[in-house]
Structure formats: C-alpha cells, structure tokens
Amino acid sequence: MNMKIMFCIIMSCCPLLLIAQTNCSVFNDEPHKTACELYNKAIQYSQGSRQSQLIFLESIKACPSYAPSLNEMSVPYLKRGDFYTWKLLMDRAVKADPQYLGIRGWCMFKFIRDYESAYADLKQIYTINAGQPGYAVDGLYDLRIVMALTQRQMGNYKLAMQYFNECITDHEKHNVVGLYDYLHRGVTYYNNKNYKAALQDLIKETQKYTKLADVYYYIGQTYIGLNLRQKAIQNFLKARELFTKTGYHMNDPYCELPDQVYPADIDLALKKYKK
C-alpha cells in the first residue's frame, strides 16, 4: 500500500483533526486579530474539549464573524450528533465566508444525508470557484464526486455521471484519481445495468487499491449481471478473504460510507449463487 493510500485511510479514520495555525498578522483590525489569536490558542487543545470550546467562544465574542472559529467550534457538535447546534454555527461560518459552503455541503451529505441541501451548497461553491469546488474535509473526495453521489442518491443518474466523468477525466490527466472514484462510478454503472462499463471501472479500482474487499463484491455482482456465475463466485470469495483476513474494507468511525459492503452482504451473495 503506498503512502497516499495510507494517508487517506488515516484521514478517513480521524477527520478534521489536522488543523494548521493561522497567520494573524494578515488582519489589520483588532477584532479579527484577537479572534485569530484565540483560534490559534484553542486548536492546541483536544478537539471538543472544554478548554478548546471555551476559547473558541471567546474568539467568536471578539469577532462574531470569524469563520474559522465558528467552523471549528461546530465540529464536536456534528460528531456527537447535535446537528442543530452544528448547523447554527456553520450557517454563521458560511455567511461570513462562502468558502465554507464546501464543508457544510460535505457534512450535510455525509452525516445528515440531506442530499438536496448538500448539492445546493456544493453547486454554489462549484460556481464560485469556477468548477473547482475543492476537497472533502477528510481528504478522500474531490467535491465533484460528492456532487455526483448526491445526484445519484436523488435518482438523477445522468447528472451524476456528468460530474463523475468531469472529475475523473480531469484527474486522470494528472494521475490523481481519488481513492474510491472508480468504485463509485462503477457501482453507478452497475445500478443502471451497464455491466461492461461497470466492470471496466471496478477493475481500474483494483489496480488502484489492490486489497479493497468492497470492490471485489461489486465485481462479483457485475459478473452475475453478465451471467458469469463462476467468475462472480471467485470474486465473492476474494472479497470475503480480504474482508476477514488479508485486506481492507471501507470504514468510517462516524457514518456508513457510500457503497460500503459488510460481511453479511458477501455471505448472502455466496449463499445465493454458490448453489
């Protein structure tokens, strides 16, 4: 496994933890400078700790529109399931700085499953940044992939494929395709019964991430769609081996990930088709 993949796995398990200090000398007015200095002090403490939250509160009192403190103070509420308080703070952060639309949209997608609101935010930052909306907070996704996933979840497969294709084509030119991008597009093809296109993407995924159990499960299902049962069973067995012994599987400490597979899915497929 290369270092890029390892970094992405670490980030997916510990999102929102790597926070850089801000250069407060860029601010000329005292409220922003004070808020910035307090922000830098707060992030030295553990995320969600009483010390950090109280200092973020001081920062926001010093400058009510200081977006970094509003954003960081909101994160523990999000992780603990207090979505109401999280959104109150994030709405203020977005109002202060529209660049936080990307974070709010990603979180609406991942944690709350409000696909319509997530897409609205991501489409807005997509427009503001001329088609380059940035990356998800955990570093795993170009936000165009998230836009594609929101549209897929809403049943808009044509628009979903438009975003998948735009993003993946763009990244293929620079050899920076995301860790799960081929998997998600492949599953989308599979859902539309375009099995040949699905298989092409899923095989590309195995070349990018050789020991990911989830992708072999979907390769198996795609072979079922192509009436190639023996090949399907071989891939289901490989998925189970990778999941339980020698490989890796999609996982997140907070939420179920898009297209995530569980051992029960693999066992059910084997039970159904191995007869």
N, C-alpha and C positions, 0 to 999 in steps of 0.2 A: 504494500500500500504506500503510495507516495505521500509526500509531506502536505501537498494541497488537500488531498482527501482527509488526512488525519486532522488538519486544521479545521476543516468543515465539520467533521464529526464532533470535535471538541466544542466548537461554537454552537452546534445544534443541541448539545447537552447543557451548555452553560451560556445561553443567550443573554445579551445585554449586560455582560459583566466587564468587558474591556472598554474602559472609559478614559479618554485622554483629557488631560488638563487643558484649560483654555487660556490663551494669552490675553490677560485682562488689560494690557496696555493699549489695546486697539480701541478701547472705549474712552471718549473724551468727557462724557457726563458722569457725575458721581453716582447716581442710582445704578446705572448699568455696571460701572466698575465695581461697586460694592457687591452687587448681586453676583458678579462673576467670581470675585474673590471668595465669597461664601460658597459658591458652587464648587470651586476647587477644593475647598476645605471639606465639604460634605462627601465628595466622592472618595476621600481617603478612608472612610468608614465602610463597613459591610453594607451592601445594598439592602435596604429595608430595615436597617437597624434604627433604633430610637434616635441615636446621635445624628445619623445622616438625615433622617426625615425632619428633625427639628431645625437643622442648619439649612436645609432646602427651604423650609418655611420662612426662615429669616431672610434668605435670598429673595424669595418672592415678595416678601413685605418691603424689602428695599427697592425692588423694581418689579411690579406686578406683571410686566410683560416680558420678563426674562425667560425665553422659551426653553433653554437647556435645563433650568431648574424645574420648570413645570413638567417637562418630559420625564426627567429622572425621578422626580417625586411620585409620578404616576405609576411607575413600573411595579413597585411592590403590590399596589392595589390590583393591578392586572393579574399578576402571578397568583395572588391569593383569591382571585375570583370576585373581587369587588369591582365589577365592571362599571358601575355607576360612577364611583369616585374617580376611577381611572379616566373615564371619558370627560368628566368635568374639567380635569386638569389638562388632558390632551387637547380638548377643544380650545382652551386658552392658549396652549402652545402653538397650535395651528393658526389661530388668529394673529398671534404675534409674529410668526414666521411660517409662511405657507410650505416651506421645505419639509416641515413635519407632517405634511399630508401623507408622505410615503410610509412613515412609521405608523400613523393612525390607520391607514388603509391596510397595511400588512397585519396589524393586530386585529382589526375587525374581521379579516379573513381567517386568521389562524385561531384566535381564541374565541371569538363570538359567533363565527360562521354567518355573519351578516354580509352576504356576497354582494348585494346591491350597493350597500353603503361603502364596502371595501372598494368595489370597482369605481364608484363615483370619486373617491379620494385619489385612487391610483390614476385614473384617467385625467384628473385635474393636474397632478404633478407631472404626468406624461406630457401634457400640453405645455405646461410652464417650462419644462426642461427640454423642449424640442425633441421628444421621442426617446429621451434617456432618463427614465424616472429614478434610476439608482437601484440599490440592492436592499433586500430584506434585512432586518436588524441582525438576524443570526448569520448573515453572510452566505446563506445557501442559494438564494434565488435572486436573479435579475427580476425586478418587479414586473417586467413584461410577462414573465412566466406566471406570476401570481395573477396578473390580469387575465391571462388565458385560462387559468384554473377557475377564477370566479365566473367567467363566461361559460365554461364547461358545466359548472355546478348549476348554473341557471338554465342550462339546456341550449345555449347558443353556440353550437359546435362550430359553425362557420367562422364566427368572430374569434372563438378560442383558437382555432387553427391559424388564423391570421396572425395573432400575437405569438403563438408558438413558433411559426415559421420565420417571422421577422426577427425574433430574438435569437433563435438557434442559428439561422443563416448569418446573422451579424457576428455571432461568437465563433462560428466555425472558421471564419476568415482569420481569426487571431488565435485559434486553438484554445479557447477559454469557455467552452460549453460547460454549463453548470452540472453539478454532481448528479442530479436526478432529472435533467431536462429531457433526455431521450426517453427515459422511463415514462414520464407523464404524457409526452406526446404519443408514445407508443400505445399506452393504455387508452388514450383518446381515440386513436385509430381503431383499436380493438373494440371499444364500445360502439363504434359506428360500423363494425363488421368489415372493416378494410384490413383484412388479416395480413395480406402481403406487406403493406406499408407498416403495420404494427410490428411485424416480425423484423423488418429492417431496422427500425428504431430500437427495439428491445435487444437485438444483437449488438448494435452500437453501444448500448448501455453496458453490456457485459464486457465490452472491450475497454470501456472507461472505468468500470468498477467491477472487477472480476469475481468478487466473493459476496455480492449482494443477493441474499436469498429471495427478496421480493421479486426481482426481475425474472428469475427462473420460473417462479409461479406463473407470471403472466405469459412467459414464453410457452409454458405448458398449456395454458388456456387458449392461446393463439393457435397452437398445433391442433387442439381439439376443434377449433373453428375451421381448420383446414383439413379435418378428417384424417389426421395423422396421429392416431392414438398412442402408438408405441413411443414416438418422439415426445409426446406430451407427458407420458408416464416417466420417461427418463428425466425430464426437466422438473417434474414434481418431486421426484426422489432427490434430485440435486438440491432443490430448494429446501427440502426438509433437512438434508445433511448440513447445508450451510447455516440454516437457522439454528440447529441444535448442537452443532459440533465445530465446524472449521471456518465458518464465515461470519457474516454480519447481516443485520437487518435494520430497516428503517425504524427509528425510535426517537421519542422526544419526551422529556420529563413532564411536560405540561399538557400536550394535546396529541390526539391521533393525527398522523400526517396524511396528506393526500396519497392515495394508492398504497397505503401501508398494508402489509399482509401479516396474518397471525398463523401460528402453528395449526390451529383448528381449520383454517382455510385450506392449507396444504393437505391435511389429513382427510378432509372431506372430499377434495378432488381425487386423491388416491383411492379412497373407498368407492367413489362413484365410477371411476374409469379403469381401475385395475382389474375388475372382474373379467 
